[in-house]
Amino acid sequence: MIKPLLIAVSVIGLSFPLISMIDRKSGAPTAYEAELSRIQKDISDLKDGASSAPSDMEKAARYVHRIYQRALLTGSYADLHAAQAAIDRAIGESGPLADLYLLKANLDFRLHRLEKADRDVQALARFAGNSQIIALKAGIAFQQGGYEEAKKGYRLAIEKNPTWDNLARLAYWESKFGDIELADKLYGQAENEISAKEMRSYAWVELERGLLEFNRGRYQKAAAHYDQGDKAYSGYWLADEHRAELLGAERKFDQAVALYGKVVGRAPRPEFQQALGDLFAFMGKPDQAKPWHDAALAGYLESTARGEVHYYHHLAGFYADSRQDGAEAVKWARKDIELRQNFLTQDALAWALYRNGQFAAALETIEKALASGVKDSHLFFHAAMIHLAAGRTGQGKRLLQAVSEMNPSYENFHVHR
């Protein structure tokens, strides 16, 4: 039996690097710190029962689940590896319990190990009607370019169980295919399903609603959502990261640098180091950008050297834009597209080919991404530049006009998420 308590939520775009903050007004621990403290206490309390022989299976499963939740909260890859080890150990000791296999599937999905995630789901075939299984299968389909299959799956999951995360998944789908108003409405419905005990989930949804506004150049509305998220769940690293991007777009560079520096100082992940380097580059300060870009590249390559694949996409974008090394960008984009064929990987490969001067191949690849029907300013901008380089001036200008209509502030600083 699959118990909802033991199931981890896997929503596109979620990751949680560790930031420890104290509420500036009261001096009390932030909501983030309080949640992390509760998880750590539960892990400590459950550890002995989970490791005893024979182990208490329910206690062991709860222990593994809390280890996994800690990894999601901190975003530390050391914690993710600890979660992977705990899941594998528990499966080895207790057998292929449904709860454990679903945790395993979610972790594989999060780390772009789609073939493994698909096998994990197949092992849960007798629970195929469970809304969480349906939603995970839909997510895998989306990553593999099965957009309509994914939409049907998300809708079916909602019919079976209209939880906030199922609604958020469909909202994300709608946001990518151009119905921003419907996406925001669905995010609003998701918030209505969130209990008072799930304020981090509420904050995450508010940040997603803010991104919808940010990506249309509506900075005040984006800031209002970011503020609401911060009020709901104080100390949340994601609020700082989003706010830093917004400050950069507003050209409040000193504040943006300081906030990015705080995030990177507490969570030295390569994607945040790259963002800070990109901000310095946008400011016209290449000398200050270089050490951050060097650190980001080292982190990406250390991950791939361990056999991990989730930074392939970042490497393709890093070499295409931060270093403008077309050959290396193509190398990593091809690795990424071998894992998952979708508009994101097609766009990344097309842009890498463009950077490498392979305009005909870039045009052929970007047409595949456009054929998905996705309405995205990043995709359209890349497509415009590729069409112009390939001599298709008229279509290039039309695409640039579409970018301007989607987001009049597109040329401001932004992170390609």
GICOR-V634721 format. One record per residue. N is the residue number from 1. RES is the residue in one letter. OMEGA is omega in radians with two decimals (none if undefined). Layout:
[[N & RES & OMEGA] [N & RES & OMEGA]]
//
This chain:
[[1 & M & 3.10] [2 & I & -3.13] [3 & K & -3.11] [4 & P & -3.13] [5 & L & -3.01] [6 & L & -3.08] [7 & I & 3.10] [8 & A & 3.11] [9 & V & 3.06] [10 & S & -3.13] [11 & V & -3.07] [12 & I & 3.05] [13 & G & -3.08] [14 & L & 2.93] [15 & S & -2.95] [16 & F & 3.05] [17 & P & -3.00] [18 & L & 2.97] [19 & I & 3.09] [20 & S & -3.08] [21 & M & 3.04] [22 & I & 3.13] [23 & D & -3.02] [24 & R & -3.07] [25 & K & -3.00] [26 & S & -3.05] [27 & G & -3.14] [28 & A & 3.07] [29 & P & 3.08] [30 & T & 3.09] [31 & A & 3.11] [32 & Y & -3.13] [33 & E & -3.12] [34 & A & 3.12] [35 & E & 3.14] [36 & L & 3.11] [37 & S & 3.11] [38 & R & 3.13] [39 & I & -3.13] [40 & Q & 3.13] [41 & K & 3.13] [42 & D & 3.13] [43 & I & 3.13] [44 & S & -3.11] [45 & D & -3.06] [46 & L & -2.97] [47 & K & -3.08] [48 & D & 3.14] [49 & G & -3.12] [50 & A & -3.08] [51 & S & 3.14] [52 & S & -3.14] [53 & A & -0.12] [54 & P & -3.06] [55 & S & 2.99] [56 & D & -2.99] [57 & M & -3.13] [58 & E & 3.11] [59 & K & 3.12] [60 & A & 3.14] [61 & A & 3.11] [62 & R & 3.11] [63 & Y & 3.14] [64 & V & -3.14] [65 & H & 3.14] [66 & R & 3.04] [67 & I & 3.14] [68 & Y & 3.12] [69 & Q & 3.10] [70 & R & 3.13] [71 & A & 3.11] [72 & L & -3.09] [73 & L & -3.10] [74 & T & -3.08] [75 & G & 3.13] [76 & S & 3.13] [77 & Y & 2.99] [78 & A & 3.10] [79 & D & 3.08] [80 & L & 3.10] [81 & H & 3.08] [82 & A & 3.10] [83 & A & 3.11] [84 & Q & -3.14] [85 & A & -3.14] [86 & A & 3.12] [87 & I & -3.13] [88 & D & -3.14] [89 & R & -3.13] [90 & A & 3.09] [91 & I & 3.12] [92 & G & -3.10] [93 & E & -3.01] [94 & S & -3.08] [95 & G & -3.06] [96 & P & 3.09] [97 & L & -3.06] [98 & A & -3.12] [99 & D & -3.12] [100 & L & 3.14] [101 & Y & 3.10] [102 & L & 3.02] [103 & L & 3.14] [104 & K & 3.14] [105 & A & 3.12] [106 & N & 3.13] [107 & L & 3.11] [108 & D & 3.12] [109 & F & -3.11] [110 & R & -3.08] [111 & L & 3.05] [112 & H & 3.09] [113 & R & -2.95] [114 & L & 3.12] [115 & E & 3.11] [116 & K & 3.12] [117 & A & 3.12] [118 & D & 3.10] [119 & R & 3.09] [120 & D & -3.14] [121 & V & 3.11] [122 & Q & 3.10] [123 & A & 3.13] [124 & L & -3.02] [125 & A & -3.09] [126 & R & 3.06] [127 & F & -3.01] [128 & A & -3.14] [129 & G & 3.13] [130 & N & -3.05] [131 & S & -3.14] [132 & Q & 3.06] [133 & I & 3.13] [134 & I & -3.12] [135 & A & 3.13] [136 & L & 3.08] [137 & K & 3.11] [138 & A & 3.11] [139 & G & 3.10] [140 & I & 3.12] [141 & A & 3.12] [142 & F & -3.12] [143 & Q & 3.14] [144 & Q & 3.07] [145 & G & 3.11] [146 & G & -2.97] [147 & Y & -3.14] [148 & E & 3.07] [149 & E & 3.13] [150 & A & -3.13] [151 & K & 3.10] [152 & K & 3.13] [153 & G & 3.12] [154 & Y & 3.12] [155 & R & 3.13] [156 & L & 3.11] [157 & A & 3.12] [158 & I & 3.10] [159 & E & -3.11] [160 & K & -3.09] [161 & N & -3.07] [162 & P & 3.11] [163 & T & -3.09] [164 & W & -3.07] [165 & D & 3.07] [166 & N & 3.08] [167 & L & -3.14] [168 & A & 3.11] [169 & R & 3.12] [170 & L & 3.09] [171 & A & 3.11] [172 & Y & 3.12] [173 & W & -3.11] [174 & E & 3.14] [175 & S & -3.13] [176 & K & -3.11] [177 & F & 2.85] [178 & G & -3.13] [179 & D & -3.05] [180 & I & -3.13] [181 & E & 3.11] [182 & L & 3.11] [183 & A & -3.14] [184 & D & 3.11] [185 & K & 3.13] [186 & L & 3.07] [187 & Y & 3.08] [188 & G & 3.07] [189 & Q & 3.10] [190 & A & -3.14] [191 & E & 3.13] [192 & N & -3.14] [193 & E & -3.07] [194 & I & -3.12] [195 & S & 3.13] [196 & A & 3.12] [197 & K & -3.06] [198 & E & -3.04] [199 & M & 3.06] [200 & R & 3.10] [201 & S & 3.10] [202 & Y & 3.14] [203 & A & 3.13] [204 & W & 3.13] [205 & V & 3.10] [206 & E & 3.12] [207 & L & 3.07] [208 & E & 3.08] [209 & R & 3.07] [210 & G & 3.11] [211 & L & 3.08] [212 & L & 3.14] [213 & E & 3.13] [214 & F & -3.10] [215 & N & 3.01] [216 & R & 3.12] [217 & G & -3.13] [218 & R & -2.94] [219 & Y & -3.13] [220 & Q & 3.12] [221 & K & 3.08] [222 & A & -3.13] [223 & A & 3.14] [224 & A & 3.10] [225 & H & 3.12] [226 & Y & 3.11] [227 & D & 3.14] [228 & Q & 3.10] [229 & G & -3.13] [230 & D & 3.10] [231 & K & -3.11] [232 & A & -3.03] [233 & Y & -3.05] [234 & S & 3.10] [235 & G & -3.07] [236 & Y & -3.09] [237 & W & -3.05] [238 & L & 3.09] [239 & A & 3.10] [240 & D & -3.11] [241 & E & 3.10] [242 & H & -3.13] [243 & R & 3.12] [244 & A & 3.09] [245 & E & -3.14] [246 & L & 3.10] [247 & L & 3.09] [248 & G & 3.12] [249 & A & 3.12] [250 & E & 3.14] [251 & R & 2.99] [252 & K & -2.88] [253 & F & -3.13] [254 & D & 3.12] [255 & Q & -3.13] [256 & A & 3.13] [257 & V & -3.13] [258 & A & -3.10] [259 & L & 3.04] [260 & Y & 3.13] [261 & G & 3.11] [262 & K & 3.13] [263 & V & -3.11] [264 & V & -3.13] [265 & G & -3.12] [266 & R & -3.12] [267 & A & -3.05] [268 & P & 3.10] [269 & R & -3.03] [270 & P & -3.13] [271 & E & 3.10] [272 & F & 3.05] [273 & Q & 3.09] [274 & Q & -3.13] [275 & A & 3.12] [276 & L & 3.07] [277 & G & 3.12] [278 & D & 3.11] [279 & L & 3.08] [280 & F & 3.11] [281 & A & 3.11] [282 & F & 3.13] [283 & M & -3.11] [284 & G & -3.13] [285 & K & -3.07] [286 & P & -3.14] [287 & D & 3.11] [288 & Q & 3.10] [289 & A & -2.97] [290 & K & -3.11] [291 & P & 3.12] [292 & W & 3.08] [293 & H & 3.10] [294 & D & 3.14] [295 & A & 3.13] [296 & A & -3.13] [297 & L & 3.12] [298 & A & 3.13] [299 & G & 3.11] [300 & Y & -3.07] [301 & L & 3.06] [302 & E & 3.12] [303 & S & -3.11] [304 & T & 3.11] [305 & A & 3.08] [306 & R & 3.13] [307 & G & -3.14] [308 & E & -3.03] [309 & V & -2.99] [310 & H & 3.10] [311 & Y & 3.08] [312 & Y & -3.10] [313 & H & 3.11] [314 & H & -3.14] [315 & L & 3.10] [316 & A & 3.13] [317 & G & 3.14] [318 & F & -3.12] [319 & Y & -3.13] [320 & A & -3.00] [321 & D & -3.07] [322 & S & -3.14] [323 & R & -3.12] [324 & Q & 3.06] [325 & D & -3.02] [326 & G & -3.08] [327 & A & 3.12] [328 & E & 3.11] [329 & A & 3.12] [330 & V & -3.13] [331 & K & -3.07] [332 & W & 3.10] [333 & A & 3.11] [334 & R & 3.08] [335 & K & -3.12] [336 & D & -3.07] [337 & I & 3.04] [338 & E & -3.13] [339 & L & -3.04] [340 & R & -3.09] [341 & Q & 3.12] [342 & N & -3.05] [343 & F & 3.12] [344 & L & -3.12] [345 & T & 3.07] [346 & Q & 3.10] [347 & D & -3.13] [348 & A & 3.13] [349 & L & 3.13] [350 & A & -3.13] [351 & W & 3.07] [352 & A & 3.10] [353 & L & 3.07] [354 & Y & 3.13] [355 & R & -3.12] [356 & N & 3.10] [357 & G & -3.14] [358 & Q & -2.96] [359 & F & -3.14] [360 & A & 3.12] [361 & A & 3.11] [362 & A & 3.14] [363 & L & -3.14] [364 & E & -3.09] [365 & T & -3.12] [366 & I & 3.09] [367 & E & 3.09] [368 & K & 3.13] [369 & A & 3.13] [370 & L & -3.13] [371 & A & 3.11] [372 & S & -3.07] [373 & G & 3.13] [374 & V & 3.09] [375 & K & -3.02] [376 & D & -3.06] [377 & S & 3.10] [378 & H & 3.13] [379 & L & -3.09] [380 & F & 3.10] [381 & F & 3.09] [382 & H & 3.14] [383 & A & 3.13] [384 & A & -3.11] [385 & M & 3.13] [386 & I & 3.11] [387 & H & 3.11] [388 & L & -3.14] [389 & A & -3.13] [390 & A & 3.10] [391 & G & 3.12] [392 & R & -3.00] [393 & T & -3.10] [394 & G & 3.14] [395 & Q & 3.09] [396 & G & 3.13] [397 & K & 3.12] [398 & R & 3.12] [399 & L & 3.08] [400 & L & 3.08] [401 & Q & 3.10] [402 & A & 3.09] [403 & V & -3.13] [404 & S & 3.14] [405 & E & 3.11] [406 & M & -3.06] [407 & N & -3.13] [408 & P & -3.11] [409 & S & -3.03] [410 & Y & -3.05] [411 & E & 3.06] [412 & N & 3.14] [413 & F & 3.05] [414 & H & 3.07] [415 & V & 3.09] [416 & H & -3.03] [417 & R & none]]
//
